Amino acid sequence: MTFAALAIRDFRGRWANLRREMKQVETILGTQEQLRALDARLRIVLPEEYQACYQDVQPISMGSAGLQYDAAGRVAWGEIWDHFCDLAMAGGPPHKGKLLEPASRAEVEAQPERYKAVVAELCRGIRLVSSLAVEGSPKPGWIRVMCPTPVMAHWLVRAIVMENISAHLEGSNIEVPAGPDYRLEKEIKNVVTAIAKTFHYFDGHMEGVQLPRMAAVFTESALPLLQPWQPDDSIAGTLPIDEAKAVAAAKVFAATGLREGGPSYTGWLGLECGNVRTAIWMMRALVVGNLLARRQESCLYVPIHPGLDPNGERLLAEVSQVHRLAIASGL
């Protein structure tokens, strides 16, 4: 081989190495920009006191407040709390360790009078801890909470779900769970507390300039919010829910290595993250997108809906992106 040929081969090798290095630099710079954009979105949706310190919030509970009663012997819902634990959205402890789910239609129909009493107490409690109108939903197992603006509804549904209380967005309304077996000191209190806590932070801790920016974050996608499928959902899917969950789990595992884990819930896919910190980071990053998310211990839960996301591609794209950014951030 001539000297000129050797020189050309050497030049080509150096050029190929340089191109690979340039591509790596571009990838790193692009990831850093995406992390900065994610941080900006989180600052938009978090209350002011969390915006500069949300990475330091710990999931430590302050304990549960006891019930108080008025002169008529009814729970004085509006007088129970003078402070709340940190928002689960900010990295604080979720109000419940496990998801509180709505009763099924069959359970409601089996105890109609008891169900009616539970709905009445839930409505009374929610009215006392917020300024929101509330009524029983046409769908059995749900209470309808009417928000004055879509941005409030979008924020509250995300925040309530992260407290491990089932919630569903319906236009400018959110629906929270109910059931004939709900107990005053347990499930009824769980729902009212979640509303009290999240409404408190939205109504009293958000700056007015945040609201239009939040609205832009929540409505930038033309697709509807990805929520967990429910048995009474009017949007039909092409696959049964269990099959849709299995398909999504296989795709997410192939792309990220995250395995399915945790207790099983209708409409939710649990992904084992290995530690609580990673589960919190990914949950928080996902909800500034166009889907709901929550966690139980180190397990991240994401929504499965065969009608809104027939092949699980929306879910796969969101989870894969956030997982990649989590790794880049050092998790």
N, C-alpha and C positions, 0 to 999 in steps of 0.2 A: 504494500500500500504506500502510495506516495506521501510526501510530507503534506501536500495540499489536501489530500483526502483525509489524512489524520486530523488536520486542523479543522476541516469542515465537520467531521464527526464530533470532535471535541466541542466545537461551537454549538452544534445541535443539542448535544447533551446538556451543556450549560444553559442553553435557552429553554430546554424542557424543564430543567430544575427551577429556573427563574419563574417560568409560568406557573408551576405548581406552588411555589412560594407565594406568588402574587395572588393566586386563587385562595390560598389559606388565609392570607391577610384580609382579602375581601370578605371571606366567610366570617372571620373574627370581628371585623368592623361591622358587618351586617348584623351579627348576633348582638353586639353591644348596642347598636341602634335599636333593635327590637326590645331589648331589656329596658332601655331608657323610655321607649314608647309605652311599654307595659307599666312602668312605674308612674308615668304621667297619667295613665288611665286610672290606676288605683287611687292616686291622689284626688282625682275628680270625684270618685264615688265614695270615698271614705270621709267620715266626719273630720273636722279640722284638727282635733287633738291627736288623731292617728296619722295624719298625712306625712309627718316627718319621722315617725317612729314605729310604723306598723311592723317592721321586721323584728322589733324587740319585744312585741307583745307576747306574753306567755299564756298558754291554755290552762290557767289555774282558776278554779272556781272559788267564789267568795262564800259559798253556802247558800241554802235556800231560805227565803223569808217565810215565816209562818203566816197562816191565815188570821185575819182580824174580822170582827163581826160588828154590825151596826146594832142600834137599839131594837130593831125588828128581828134580830137573829140571822140576818143575811150576811154573806161575805161582803166586807167593805173593800171591794177590789181597788178602788181609787186611793186607799190609804195604806196599802201594804208596803210599797217600795219608796224609799227616798234615794236609792242609788242602785245601779245594776252592774253585773260583771261586764268585762270587756266584750264587745261584739265578736261573735264567731267570725264575721267577715274580716275583722281586723287581726284575727289570730287568737282571739280569746276562746274560752271553753264553750262548746255548744251547750245550750240549755239542757238538752237531753243527750244521754250517751247513745241511745238507739232511737231510730226513727219512730215517731208517733204517726200511725196510719189511720185513715178514716174507716168507719165500719162499712161492711158490705151492704148491698141492698137487702139481702136476705136477713141479715142481723137487724137492720132497721125495721123491716116489716114484721119481725118476730116480736118486737117490743115497742110498738108505736107510741104508747103513752110515756114510757120512760125516755124514749128518744126525744119526744117533744119537750120534756122537762129539761133535758140536757141542753138542747138547742136554746131554750129560753134563758138558761143561766149563762151559757156562753155569750149570747147576744148582750145580756145585761152587763157582764163583766167587760166585754170589749168596748161597749159604750162608755163605761166608767173610766177606762184607762186610756182612751183616745177620743178624738173628736170625730171619729168615723162612723158613718151609718152602717148598720149591719142587719142582716136578716138570714133566715134559713134559706139554703140554696134549693133550687128545683131538683138538684141531684142529691139523692140520699147519701148521707155520710159527710156532708159538707156544710159550712157556714159561709155566707157571702159577705165580704167586707168591701164596701164601696169607697174607692179613693177619689178625691177631687181631680187628680191629674194622672195621666198615664205614667209620668216619670216617677211619681210616688208609688204607683202600683208595681212598676218594674223593680224599683229598689227594694220595696218591702218583700216582694215574693222571693227575691234572691236572699235577703237577710234572714227571713223566717226559715227558709229551707236549710240554710247553713246552721240554724239552731236545732236542726233535726226534728222540726215540726213540718209535716206535709203541708204544702201550699201549692196552689195552681193559679196561673194567670188567666183571666177571662176579660179581655179588653182592658178597661180601667178598674176592674174589680179583681180582688184576690179571694180565693176560697181556701179555708182552713178546715181541719178535720173535726168530726163529731161522731159520737156513737152512743148507743143506749147503755153500754157498759162503762162509759166514762165516769170516773169518780171525782167528787168535788175537790178533794185534797191532792189528787194525782193528775189525771188526764185533763180535766177541765182547767185546773190551775196551770198546767203546762201550756195550754193554748193561750190563755189570757196573759200569762207571763211573757210568752214570746211576742205577742202583739204589743204589750206594754213596753218591753225592752226595745224592740226595733222602732216603734213609733216614737219613743222618747228620743232616740238618737237622730232619727230623720227630722223630727219637728223642732228639736231644741238644739241640735249640734251641727246642722248644715248651714253653710253660708249661702245667701241668696244667689250669688253669682255662680254657685255650683250647679244649680238646677238646669239652666239651658245647656250647659256642657254635659251634664249627665244624660239629658234627653238625647243629645247627639250620639253619645256612646251607645245608648240602649236601642236607638232606632237606625243606626247606620246600615244595618243589614236589611235587605228586602225580604229575608226569610223570617218566619215566625220564631219566637223563642222556643228552643228545644227543651221540652219538659218531659217528665216521665209519663209513659202511657198509663191510663186508668181504665178499669173495666167498662165504665160508662162513657168512655171517650167517643165522640161523634166522628172523629177522623179515623177511618178504617185503614188498616195496614195490609200489606201483601203477605206478610209472614205472621204466624202466631208469635206471641210475645216471647215465649221461651226460646223459640228458634232464632228470633231476631237478636236476643241477648247472646246466644251462643255464637252467632255469626260475628257480632260486634266484638265479643271477647277474643275470638281468634284473630281478627284483624288488628286489634290493639296490641295483642301479645306479639304478633309478628313484627309490628312496627316499632315497639318500645321495649319489649321484654317484660312489661307489667302483667302479672298473672291475676286472674279473677280470684277474689277472696272476700272474706267477711260474710255475715249473715245475708240471706237472700231476701230481696224485697221486690214487689211487683213494679216493673218499670225502671228499676235501677240496676246498674252494673257496678259491682264493687271491684276495685283495683288495688291490690296490695302494694303500697309504696315503700315498705320496709321500715319507715320511721314516721313519727308524728309531724316532724318539721317539714318533710317533703310533701306529705299529704296536705298540710295547711297551705304551703306555698302554691301547689298546683290547684287546689280548690279556689283560692283567692284569685289566681291568675285566670282561671276559666270563667268565673262569673262576671268579669268585665268584658267577656265575649257575649255570644248570643245563646247561652245555655245555662241551666241550673247545675249546681254541684254542691256537695256536702261531704263531710267525713265522719267516720267513726273510728277512733283511735288512729292507727296508721293506714286505714283503708279509705281511699278516695272513692266516692260514689258519683257516677255520671248517668244521665238519663238515656233510657232506651225508648224509642217511639217508632214503631213500624210504619206509621202513617206520615209523620213529619220527616223521618230519616229512614227510608225504606231499606237501604243497604248499609246503613251505619257509616256512610262516608263523611257526613258532617261531623259526627262524633270523632271519627278517626283523625280527621284533619286537625280539630281543635286539641285533642289530647296529645297527638304526636308533636304538635308545635310547642305546647306548654311543657311537655316532658323534655324536649330538646333544650328549651330555655332554662329549665330547672337544673339540668346537668351543667349548662354553661355558667350558671350562677354559683356553682360549687356544691350543689346538693347531691 
